Amino acid sequence: MEEKIRARLEELRSYLKADGGDLDIVEIKGKNVSVRLKGACGCCPHATMTIKDGLERVLREEIDSEITLERVD
């Protein structure tokens, strides 16, 4: 499952990069994923929406409905 999560997040990075941002995958433990937002995404007031309504939603729909994505600094 970790490989699927990493691969899908790599694909989704292009959307963040288009807005001047990016992400680093900090850790994946089972279904818990920790990411660090960078660039424009790192200080964006909508970062929580990007993580929960964007990235996490896609991972839950496409890989496993119990995946949680968490932002770390």
Sequence and secondary structure as in RCSB ss.txt:
>XXXX:A:sequence
MEEKIRARLEELRSYLKADGGDLDIVEIKGKNVSVRLKGACGCCPHATMTIKDGLERVLREEIDSEITLERVD
>XXXX:A:secstr
 HHHHHHHHHHHHHHHHHTTEEEEEEEEETTEEEEEEEEGGGG TTHHHIIIIIIIHHHHHHT TT EEEE  
